[in-house]
Amino acid sequence: MFKKYNRIIPYLLTGLMFIWHSVLYAQQQMRYPRPEFETDYTYPTYQYISQRSPVWEYIDVAVLIAALSLTSWLVLKKRSRQGIVWVSLFSLAYFGFFRQGCICAVGSVQNVSLALFNSDYSMPLTALLFFLIPLGFALFSGRVFCAGVCPLGAIQELTGFRQVKVNPKIEAVLGSVPFVYLGLAVLFSATGSQFIICRYDPFVGIFRLGAPYIMVIFGVLLLVTGIFVNRPYCRYLCPYGVLQNIFSRFSYRHLSITPAECINCRRCEPSCPYGAINVSDKDAVDEAVVKPSAGRFLYPAIIAVIAASFALIAYNAAPLLAGVNKDVMLAKEIRLEKEKGIKAVSEAAVAFRESSTSEEELFAEEINVIKRFRAGAPWVGIFLGLSLGLGFYRRMTRLPRTEYEPDRGRCVSCGKCFRYCPVKPN
Amino acid sequence: MKSRMEKDGNNIKSRREFVRKAGRIALAVPLITVPAILSRKTHATGFVWQIDPYKCTSCGLCKTSCVLTPSAVKCTNEYEMCGYCDFCPGFLRQGARVYDTGAENQLCPVGAIKRNFVEEPYFEYVIDEDLCDGCSKCVQACEDFGNGSLHLQIMQHLCVNCNQCRIARVCPSNAISRISENEPYLSKDRNKKILRGKNRQDSAGGEMKTNH
């Protein structure tokens, strides 16, 4: 019976072998043989330019400490606005244009939270130092980092020519944005999802002369706004400013408007572009001042309720927030493809198809990420609720003041108020 | 009011001082504990970001996700693996009418691949790093139809070595990791057998095959 095909079988087998071979061959690279040159051609070798010496990173830390110390001295002892401007200029040149905005303390918040909550992530030592040292200085001498060392602050400080006073109520509302920003940034980085602070850094594009188009527009808009409403990023966005704000409130020493005794002349009142001067109550009427004894037990209860409700809201919003994670995004896409037949075409989906991870693994990872968001989000809610509650508390139960003082939280120690004070140091 | 203030003045001052002191101590605690916790998780300098060419799926995100524009990721040609073909799938656009160096026939959108004649029938393909923006179109083509000698690398003289590489955050195949700066580049090896798809080998444990 096979006799009939006797002559074809070898050919068929040969064909099969070819197909088999080509399938095998296609799987490996080197589809084309290595050329055998007859001329004296030699393979070019790469002359890689070596990386910047790591010594620079230690120089960065040294420069940071030196600049912070110098600014502290200028703010506390020398009381020189001009000096602070010069340090700002240097910081803008060094940390901004020379080091191109990386490494930066603002973004290091994310490295720290990622390292704290992920066992497999090891963070650079310099990033940790850039996170801690400015906070340490804030605890000693206020927000001197914001005043003269932060390149993002410096670029705004040096372009704020006019002063437009912002209505205190609007200021308070916009001023709460950084708290939310910080909460989200910590949550996103702690869950290993995104580094939003770096991603939406408006000025780094200016330092590097290159960034996504939309971020350049945003940065320039902020700078133009900053000409009139000074330091808009620091006041209404900066997440590290929130930490500086908190630490500076309890600082050991702080910038003072007057070098000696305040004479309540009110001349410094209009000097602060940030509305960060606490008005003296010496000449105020009685009603303006409330003693906190009235709500001694009521207020903490209200704050606790606010914090708890924020935690609940955040817990329920966790799956929504988890949508920024790339695994969750991918899992959504793949599920949509499976259930509704909408083809997954994103780069992540294509790469996933080529990888060896199975769909089950991906969906398990998605659940894992959402679980982490559920664990972290309530803490962010509590933080936001506490900040809001304490903010209200401070507004409602203001203790009387006998002199004009900077608001230690919001004052960036820029020193603009110095020259308004007529009091001579004694 | 004034009398009350004078009476309370000292009280309030000391109260403020007390709150401040307590807060200072409370905040100094995390300032000390955070580095203590992280002391085991930090590394000093000496690490750079690099792409593992065996994990890379040439998706194109390197071009758009880097903090630098153009990206610090560039294409490199592993000459030892290159076939020096006349018809180079990484150089020529698919469906090109004529197989020559005309701009309309080239695959690279920025014309960063230079084609030099070596000898009949071999051509050398050199990447102009100043032009290359790391779009990985040629890498994909070389991987699919050629020897896979073209691959992406993070150029260390351009990379600003961010705290956290932004491309690594979005890389769908987790191909970017920190490696020692003593050997800052990961090249391809012509003797390594590559199996794409489900059986893809990890670069570290890749199966070796001698190729003659």
Contacts between the chains, C-beta under 8 A, distances in Angstrom:
chain1	res1	chain2	res2	distance
A	27	B	193	8.0
A	27	B	194	7.4
A	27	B	195	5.4
A	27	B	196	6.9
A	28	B	193	4.9
A	28	B	194	5.9
A	28	B	195	7.5
A	28	B	209	7.1
A	29	B	81	7.1
A	29	B	143	7.5
A	29	B	146	7.8
A	29	B	147	5.3
A	29	B	148	3.7
A	29	B	149	8.0
A	29	B	194	5.1
A	30	B	81	6.5
A	30	B	83	7.9
A	30	B	147	5.1
A	30	B	148	7.7
A	30	B	190	6.1
A	30	B	211	5.7
A	31	B	83	7.4
A	31	B	145	7.5
A	31	B	146	6.5
A	31	B	147	5.9
A	32	B	83	3.1
A	32	B	85	5.6
A	32	B	146	6.9
A	32	B	147	5.6
A	33	B	83	6.9
A	34	B	80	7.7
A	34	B	81	7.9
A	34	B	83	7.2
A	34	B	190	7.3
A	35	B	83	6.7
A	35	B	84	4.5
A	35	B	122	4.9
A	37	B	118	6.7
A	37	B	119	6.3
A	37	B	122	6.7
A	38	B	119	6.1
A	39	B	118	6.8
A	39	B	119	4.7
A	41	B	118	5.2
A	41	B	119	6.8
A	41	B	122	7.8
A	41	B	124	7.8
A	43	B	79	4.3
A	43	B	80	6.0
A	44	B	79	5.8
A	44	B	124	7.5
A	44	B	126	7.3
A	46	B	76	6.9
A	46	B	185	7.7
A	48	B	156	7.0
A	48	B	157	7.7
A	48	B	184	7.3
A	48	B	185	6.2
A	49	B	156	7.5
A	49	B	157	4.0
A	50	B	156	7.2
A	50	B	157	7.4
A	50	B	184	7.9
A	51	B	48	6.1
A	51	B	156	4.2
A	51	B	157	6.6
A	51	B	159	7.7
A	51	B	161	7.6
A	51	B	181	5.9
A	51	B	184	6.1
A	52	B	157	7.9
A	52	B	161	7.9
A	54	B	44	7.9
A	54	B	45	3.7
A	54	B	46	6.0
A	54	B	181	7.2
A	57	B	45	4.9
A	58	B	45	7.8
A	100	B	160	5.7
A	102	B	67	7.4
A	102	B	160	4.9
A	102	B	161	7.4
A	102	B	162	5.3
A	102	B	163	7.2
A	103	B	163	6.3
A	107	B	163	6.0
A	108	B	163	6.3
A	110	B	163	7.6
A	110	B	164	6.9
A	111	B	163	4.8
A	111	B	164	6.2
A	112	B	34	6.7
A	112	B	38	7.1
A	114	B	164	7.2
A	115	B	38	5.4
A	115	B	41	5.0
A	115	B	42	7.5
A	116	B	34	7.5
A	116	B	37	6.7
A	116	B	38	6.9
A	121	B	41	7.1
A	122	B	41	5.1
A	122	B	42	6.4
A	122	B	43	5.0
A	123	B	38	6.8
A	123	B	41	6.3
A	123	B	42	5.5
A	123	B	43	7.6
A	123	B	163	7.2
A	124	B	42	6.9
A	124	B	43	6.5
A	124	B	44	7.8
A	124	B	45	6.8
A	124	B	47	7.5
A	124	B	163	6.2
A	125	B	42	4.6
A	125	B	43	6.6
A	125	B	44	4.9
A	125	B	45	7.2
A	126	B	45	6.8
A	127	B	163	4.6
A	128	B	35	6.3
A	128	B	38	5.9
A	128	B	42	5.4
A	132	B	31	6.2
A	132	B	34	6.9
A	132	B	35	6.1
A	135	B	31	6.1
A	136	B	31	5.9
A	139	B	24	6.1
A	139	B	27	5.9
A	139	B	28	6.4
A	139	B	31	7.0
A	194	B	169	6.4
A	195	B	164	5.4
A	195	B	166	6.8
A	195	B	169	6.2
A	198	B	67	7.2
A	198	B	162	7.1
A	198	B	163	7.8
A	198	B	164	7.4
A	198	B	166	6.5
A	199	B	166	6.9
A	204	B	67	7.0
A	208	B	67	7.3
A	208	B	68	6.4
A	208	B	69	7.8
A	208	B	160	8.0
A	210	B	68	6.2
A	210	B	69	3.8
A	210	B	70	7.6
A	211	B	67	7.7
A	211	B	69	6.2
A	212	B	69	7.3
A	246	B	27	7.2
A	247	B	27	5.6
A	249	B	20	7.7
A	249	B	23	6.6
A	250	B	19	7.9
A	250	B	20	5.1
A	250	B	21	7.8
A	250	B	22	8.0
A	250	B	23	3.3
A	250	B	24	4.3
A	250	B	26	7.7
A	250	B	27	5.8
A	251	B	20	7.8
A	251	B	24	7.4
A	252	B	24	6.4
A	281	B	5	7.3
A	282	B	2	7.8
A	282	B	5	7.5
A	284	B	1	7.8
A	285	B	1	7.3
A	286	B	1	4.7
A	289	B	1	7.7
A	326	B	169	7.6
A	326	B	170	6.2
A	326	B	172	7.3
A	330	B	172	7.5
A	347	B	59	3.8
A	347	B	60	6.1
A	347	B	61	5.7
A	347	B	172	5.9
A	348	B	59	7.5
A	348	B	172	4.1
A	350	B	57	7.1
A	350	B	59	6.5
A	350	B	172	7.8
A	351	B	57	4.3
A	351	B	59	5.3
A	351	B	172	3.5
A	351	B	173	4.8
A	352	B	172	6.5
A	354	B	57	5.4
A	354	B	173	7.7
A	354	B	196	6.5
A	354	B	197	6.3
A	354	B	200	7.5
A	355	B	57	7.6
A	355	B	172	8.0
A	355	B	173	6.0
A	355	B	200	7.0
A	356	B	197	8.0
A	356	B	198	5.4
A	356	B	199	7.3
A	356	B	200	5.6
A	399	B	12	5.0
A	399	B	15	7.4
A	399	B	16	7.2
A	400	B	5	5.2
A	400	B	8	7.1
A	400	B	12	6.7
A	402	B	5	6.6
A	402	B	9	6.0
